[in-house]
Amino acid sequence: MKKLKKIPHFKSDAEEDAFWQTHDSTEYIDWSKAQRINFPNLSLTSHPITIRLPGGLLDWIRAEADKRDIPYQSFIKEILFDRRRQATT
């Protein structure tokens, strides 16, 4: 049995996110013991909005999302989260 590394303590979600982007979770977690769980009362924390975009911009967003094989709404959220991260550093 492989000895697992100890997961470090993170000071922020951003620090944890950066860590897992560069580390293999299988060195820290024995996924063979993982169990599927369900959160039936979990409510959505996001809110729908309406935004008008120029057709060309929306076409570009959809094309870039297709390249990444993700929904275009998810790609828009990634762009916004990245911009927010840049603004706060």
SERO-4910 file (N, C-alpha, C, O; in steps of 0.05 Angstrom, whole numbers):
BEGIN
 pado doro    nc1    nc2    nc3   cac1   cac2   cac3    cc1    cc2    cc3    oc1    oc2    oc3
  Met    A     17    -24      0      0      0      0     18     25      0     37     27     15
  Lys    A     11     43    -17     27     68    -20     22     87      3     -1     91     11
  Lys    A     43     98     14     40    117     36     32    144     25     44    155      7
  Leu    A     10    154     36     -1    179     26     12    203     40     19    202     63
  Lys    A     15    225     24     26    250     35      4    264     51    -20    260     45
  Lys    A     12    280     70     -7    296     85    -16    321     69      1    335     58
  Ile    A    -42    326     68    -52    349     54    -45    374     71    -51    375     95
  Pro    A    -32    394     59    -24    417     74    -48    434     82    -70    431     71
  His    A    -44    452    102    -65    471    110    -63    495     91    -41    505     86
  Phe    A    -85    504     81    -86    527     62    -97    551     75   -116    549     91
  Lys    A    -86    574     69    -95    599     81   -119    611     66   -133    628     76
  Ser    A   -123    602     41   -145    613     25   -153    592      4   -139    573     -2
  Asp    A   -177    596     -7   -186    579    -29   -167    582    -53   -162    562    -67
  Ala    A   -158    606    -58   -139    611    -81   -113    595    -77   -103    584    -96
  Glu    A   -103    594    -53    -79    579    -47    -84    549    -51    -67    535    -63
  Glu    A   -107    539    -42   -113    511    -46   -116    505    -76   -107    484    -85
  Asp    A   -130    522    -90   -134    519   -119   -107    517   -133   -103    500   -150
  Ala    A    -89    535   -127    -62    535   -139    -47    509   -133    -33    499   -150
  Phe    A    -50    500   -109    -36    475   -101    -46    451   -118    -30    436   -129
  Trp    A    -72    448   -120    -83    425   -134    -79    427   -164    -81    406   -178
  Gln    A    -74    450   -174    -67    453   -203    -40    441   -209    -35    434   -232
  Thr    A    -23    438   -189      4    429   -194     11    403   -180     34    394   -181
  His    A     -8    391   -166     -3    366   -151    -24    345   -158    -46    351   -165
  Asp    A    -15    320   -157    -32    297   -163    -46    288   -137    -34    280   -118
  Ser    A    -73    289   -138    -89    283   -114    -85    254   -105    -88    248    -81
  Thr    A    -77    236   -123    -73    208   -116    -49    204    -97    -47    183    -85
  Glu    A    -32    224    -95    -10    223    -76    -19    230    -47     -5    226    -28
  Tyr    A    -44    241    -45    -54    251    -20    -80    237    -11    -86    237     13
  Ile    A    -94    226    -30   -120    214    -24   -122    186    -36   -114    182    -59
  Asp    A   -132    167    -20   -137    140    -31   -165    139    -42   -185    135    -28
  Trp    A   -167    144    -68   -194    146    -81   -208    120    -82   -233    119    -87
  Ser    A   -194     98    -77   -208     72    -78   -227     69    -54   -245     52    -54
  Lys    A   -223     86    -33   -241     85    -10   -262    107    -11   -278    109      8
  Ala    A   -263    122    -32   -283    143    -34   -311    132    -37   -315    111    -49
  Gln    A   -330    147    -26   -358    139    -28   -374    162    -40   -369    185    -33
  Arg    A   -393    155    -57   -410    176    -68   -430    185    -48   -443    168    -34
  Ile    A   -434    211    -46   -454    222    -27   -472    240    -43   -466    249    -65
  Asn    A   -495    246    -31   -515    263    -44   -523    285    -25   -526    281     -1
  Phe    A   -526    309    -35   -534    332    -20   -562    341    -30   -563    360    -46
  Pro    A   -583    328    -22   -610    333    -33   -620    361    -27   -637    372    -42
  Asn    A   -612    374     -5   -623    400      2   -604    423     -5   -608    445      5
  Leu    A   -584    417    -21   -565    438    -29   -578    457    -49   -588    448    -70
  Ser    A   -578    482    -43   -591    502    -61   -570    515    -78   -546    517    -70
  Leu    A   -578    525   -101   -559    538   -119   -550    565   -107   -566    579    -94
  Thr    A   -525    571   -110   -515    596    -99   -510    616   -122   -501    638   -117
  Ser    A   -516    608   -146   -513    627   -168   -540    639   -175   -561    628   -169
  His    A   -538    661   -189   -563    676   -197   -562    680   -227   -542    689   -238
  Pro    A   -584    675   -240   -585    680   -269   -586    710   -275   -598    725   -260
  Ile    A   -572    718   -296   -573    746   -305   -577    746   -335   -574    726   -349
  Thr    A   -585    769   -344   -588    774   -373   -567    795   -381   -565    816   -368
  Ile    A   -552    789   -402   -532    808   -411   -533    808   -442   -534    788   -455
  Arg    A   -532    832   -453   -532    835   -482   -503    837   -492   -488    854   -482
  Leu    A   -496    820   -511   -469    820   -522   -470    824   -552   -489    815   -565
  Pro    A   -450    837   -564   -449    839   -593   -447    810   -605   -434    793   -593
  Gly    A   -460    806   -627   -460    779   -640   -432    768   -644   -428    744   -639
  Gly    A   -414    784   -653   -386    775   -658   -373    766   -633   -358    746   -633
  Leu    A   -377    780   -611   -365    772   -585   -377    746   -576   -362    728   -566
  Leu    A   -403    743   -578   -415    717   -570   -406    694   -587   -401    672   -577
  Asp    A   -403    699   -613   -392    678   -631   -364    670   -622   -358    646   -622
  Trp    A   -347    690   -615   -320    684   -606   -321    668   -580   -306    648   -577
  Ile    A   -338    676   -561   -340    662   -536   -348    633   -540   -337    614   -529
  Arg    A   -368    629   -557   -377    601   -563   -355    585   -576   -352    561   -569
  Ala    A   -340    597   -594   -319    582   -608   -297    575   -588   -287    552   -589
  Glu    A   -289    593   -571   -269    587   -551   -278    566   -531   -262    549   -523
  Ala    A   -303    567   -524   -314    547   -506   -314    519   -519   -308    499   -506
  Asp    A   -321    519   -545   -320    493   -560   -292    482   -560   -289    457   -558
  Lys    A   -272    499   -564   -244    489   -564   -237    476   -538   -221    457   -537
  Arg    A   -248    486   -516   -243    476   -489   -263    454   -481   -260    442   -460
  Asp    A   -282    448   -498   -303    428   -494   -318    433   -468   -323    415   -452
  Ile    A   -326    459   -464   -342    466   -441   -365    483   -451   -363    495   -473
  Pro    A   -387    485   -436   -409    503   -444   -400    532   -444   -383    540   -428
  Tyr    A   -411    548   -462   -402    575   -465   -408    592   -439   -393    610   -433
  Gln    A   -429    585   -425   -434    599   -400   -412    594   -379   -404    612   -364
  Ser    A   -402    569   -379   -380    563   -361   -355    578   -369   -339    587   -351
  Phe    A   -350    581   -395   -327    596   -404   -329    625   -396   -309    637   -387
  Ile    A   -353    637   -398   -357    664   -389   -350    667   -359   -337    686   -351
  Lys    A   -360    647   -343   -354    648   -314   -324    646   -309   -313    659   -291
  Glu    A   -310    629   -324   -281    627   -321   -267    654   -327   -250    662   -312
  Ile    A   -276    667   -348   -264    693   -355   -269    713   -332   -251    727   -324
  Leu    A   -293    713   -321   -300    732   -299   -284    725   -274   -274    743   -260
  Phe    A   -282    699   -267   -267    692   -243   -238    699   -247   -225    709   -228
  Asp    A   -226    694   -270   -198    701   -275   -194    731   -273   -174    740   -261
  Arg    A   -212    746   -284   -209    776   -282   -212    785   -253   -198    803   -244
  Arg    A   -230    773   -238   -233    780   -210   -207    773   -195   -199    789   -178
  Arg    A   -195    750   -200   -171    742   -187   -148    762   -193   -133    769   -175
  Gln    A   -146    771   -218   -126    790   -226   -130    817   -212   -111    830   -203
  Ala    A   -155    825   -209   -162    850   -196   -156    850   -166   -151    872   -155
  Thr    A   -156    827   -154   -152    826   -125   -123    819   -117   -117    818    -93
  Thr    A   -106    815   -136    -78    809   -130    -60    833   -135    -36    831   -130
***
